[in-house]
Amino acid sequence: MFSQALDVLKKDFHFQVFREAIFLWIANHLPRLHTADALRALVLKLAGMQIQYPVQIWAPVEMRPIGAAGNVTIGRDTFINSHARFAARPPATITIGKSVYIGPRCSFETIHHALVADAQGHRVAEPRSVVVEDQVWLGAGVTILPGVT
């Protein structure tokens, strides 16, 4: 039990994970101002996201698992409304094209689980990348599932 807790702590204090958690927190706590919306993209880039300027991103942004920000690419002239969720489980990636408009509460999910359990009774996780091509508009509450382009 103690060794499992220690393994979790080691993951949390890995430099990339710690850096991402700090910058994600900062990005999500910037005030709702036009300047802060532009600055948020820079802070998310410091967290590890691959962002081409200019973009506008409203807070909050959720990243799962923590440490996977480097698996997210956002193209220029993209607008992301509030409460976006990026679940970019490695090795899968999330690629958002250029001039994409994303409504509030949209989710990008790269993981699903097998329908049949393995010998230990677990459903094996199967990561698949997500691609949103250029000039796409996603309305409020859209969920993009694993493997979708």
Secondary structure, 3 states (H helix, E strand, C coil): CHHHHHHHHHHHCCHHHHHHHHHHHHHHCCCCCHHHHHHHHHHHHHHCCEECCCEEECCCEEEECCCCHHHEEECCCEEECCCEEEECCCCCCEEECCCCEECCCCEEECEEECCCCCCCCCCCEEECCEEECCCCEECCCCEECCCCC
